[in-house]
Amino acid sequence: MAAPTDTETADTTPRRGALDRFFKISERGSTTGREIRGGLVTFVTMAYIVVLNPLIIGSFSADGPGAHRDEFGDILPVAQVAAVTALVAGVMTILFGLVANYPFAMATGLGLNAFVAVTIAPQMSWAAAMGLVVLNGLVVLVLVVTGVRTMVFNAVPPSLKAAIAVGIGLFITLIGLVDAGFVRRLPDAANTTVPVGLGINGSIASWPTLVFVLGLVITGVLVARRVKGAILIGVIATAIIAIIVEAIAKAGPSGGTNPKGWNLGYPAAPDSVVDTPDLSLLGDFNFDAWVQVPVITATLLLFTLVLTDFFDTIGTMTGLGKEAGLVDQDGQLPGVGKALFVDGLGAVAGGAASSSSNTVFIESAAGIAEGARTGLANVVTGLLFLLAMFFTPLYQVVPVEAAAPALVIVGVLMMAQIKEIDFADFTVALPAFLTMVVMPFTYSIANGIGAGFISYVLLRALTGRVRGIHPLMWIIAGAFGVYFAIGPIQQALG
């Protein structure tokens, strides 16, 4: 039998569409359907940021309780913050997918937004505070262009990268448990050695938390049975259960005064479905921080923003890349420079729109768990965020208690990385352990990375293994030393 000609061979080769080739869908072992499903799951698990961010940096009125006022008594209106939060998240998520081709969605970074609202804004105007966020993004972009950020990314030992992934998994889990009210701060935490507890008085004690538990069981069973779309099905099923429960039990919204109510999102028919977004905060920033506060104060605030943003992103991308199986045999994420550059743009865009710095979101792991492996999933997530600007009343029907089970399940999946840590070597075990536990215990990815990096350098150096420490690790550890001592340093410098 004659050998097939080149033409015959080409004819028998499966043809891939333009979409498949652009996003390398088949090459990464995925399908278009899986990418769409993953993008939808990611949106569902992180859409809460459009509701939560306005509550963190915005206020309903300047004289209301808990209003986040700047030095001059001004506030950022909640509705306006919600609109720009959805807009920037949508645009940056799509851009990340098109440029970096990874299923890592972007939105306003938790932690950074609180730092801006609680620490920076009370010392200056909101516009000046957002100007610092813009400068933070520009500094990060310079570090990316010069290759410094990529070098740092590649300098992190594999054991610490694995620990970062596990720590993020634990962090995601804690976020889910707290959002669902399963774990709560005790009312008299200041007067006891036990800061948190189970539910209310050691009991689940609320319908929303019970719905979370049911959702966790349902989603867990679906994942265990390897049902396609398990996490998405779990979220939808839990949301339906929430709507039924609320119709019967009338738990009502939490509102900060009803501990047995729904935290974010209310499972009941909204007053309206479509709302016109108010984007008047776009471009409302300046660089007056350097004249409104002492130069050293503005510099230290900027340093803190850069350091936190820098390592939150590196930690998140490391964990997500490993979870998606996108890292190479050396534990590096191919084309990470593009990803880091877009992330830097996210900080600039977030500050320029007054939504605070945008960064890669750890909740993207939910979409990855559904099989997302390419930037197509990001395009789906981003488009949904853009739609969210107009349909805020509709998606708020899905309570956070319905999305929280997905975060816990993802946390379980990310724990698998722990097997790559050599606990027999204590110079690895202790830094890895600190990385994993400090993240959830302090509610900060950057804090966990800092504790791990400093302890790694110290233990390796003091046990005679200096040569095995990458030079950049010394610099990073020193920078984190300044980061942890930022309060005393600021006080000493006046």
C-alpha positions, 0 to 999 in steps of 0.5 A: 500500500502506498504511503499517503501524500502530504495532501492526504495527510493534511486532509485527515488532520482535524481542522481547528477553528480560528478561536481554537488556534488563537486561544490554543484550546485543543493544545491545552486539552480543553474544549470551547464548552469547557472554557465557557462553563469555566468562565461562567463559574468564575464570574459567579464565584467572584461577582460578589466584588461588585457588591462588596467593593462599594461597601468597603470603599463607598458609602450611602451617605457622608453622615451615615454610620460607618461612612468611609470619609476622606480627609475632607469628609467626602465619600464615594457613592455606592452606586457609582463604585459598583458601576466602575467596579464592574466596568474595570473588572470586565475590561481588564479580565477580557484584556488579560485573556486576550494578551496573556491567554490564561483563565485568570480573571481580574477585579478589585483586590480585596485587602488593597481596597480596605487599605485604601479606604481605612489607611490612605483616604482618611489622610487625603482626598479620595482623588489623591488616594486613587492617584497613589493607586495609579502610581502603584500600577505605574511602578509595577509596570516599570518593574515588569518592563525591566524584567524585575518582576519576572525575575522575582517570580522565577526566583521563588523556590518550588517548595514555596510556590507549592506552599503559596498555592496551598495557602491560597487554597486555605485562604479561599476556604476561610473566605467561603466559610466567613461569607457563609456565616459558618465561621464568625467573629465572636461578639466579645472577641476582645475579652476572650482568647477565642476570636472566632467560633462556629456560627452563632453560639457554636451552632449553625443557627441561621437559614443562610448558613444551613443553605451553605451547608446543603450547597457544600454537600451537593457540590461535594457529591457532584465533584466526587462523582466527576459530574461535568459542570459540578461547581456551576450546577452546585452554585445554581442549585444552592441559589434555587434552594436559597430562594425557596428557603427565603420564601418560606423562612423570611430570614431577610438581609443581614444589613449589619444588624441581623446576624441570621440574615443573608450577607450579600445578595438577597434571594428574592425578586428584585424591584427592577432587573435593569439599571443604568450605570453611573460612570462619573467616577472615571478619571476622578484622580490626581497626584496631590498626595505629595502636597496633602501629606508629608512626602515620607508618608506618601512614599511609605504608603506607595511602598506598601501598595507596591509591595502588597500588589506585587506579591499578591499577584505573584502568589495568586498566579503561582497558585492558579498556574499550578492548579491549572497545570500550566506551569512547566517542568521547572515550575515556571509559568510560560509567558508570565511577563505578559500576564504581569504587565496586564496585571500592572495595567489593572492597578492603573485602571482601577485607580483611574476609575476609583474602584481601587487596584485591580488584580488577578482574583484567586476565585479564578480557581473555581473556573479552573476547577471546571476545566478552564485553561485558556483566555477564552474563559476570561472573555466570558467572565469579562463580558458577564462583568460588563453586563453586570453593570446593567443587571446589578439588581438581577445577579444580586438575587444570588446570595454569597452563601450560594457561591461560598460552597464553590470556594471551599471546594476549590480550597480542597482541590488546591490542597493537593499541592502540599505533596510537593513540599519536602517536610523532611527538610525543616528549612523548607517545612517551616517557611512553607508552613508559615506561608500556608497558615499566615495567609488565612490567619491574617487575611492577606496573601502578601503577609503569608508570602512575606513570612515564608520568604523571610523565614526561608532566607534566615533558616537557610543562611543560619544552617550553612546553606547560603549558596542555595539562596537566590540573590533576589530572595535576600532583597525580597526578604529585606523588603518584606522586613520593611513592609512588616515594620512599616508602622514603627518606621513611619512613626520614627520618621515623623 
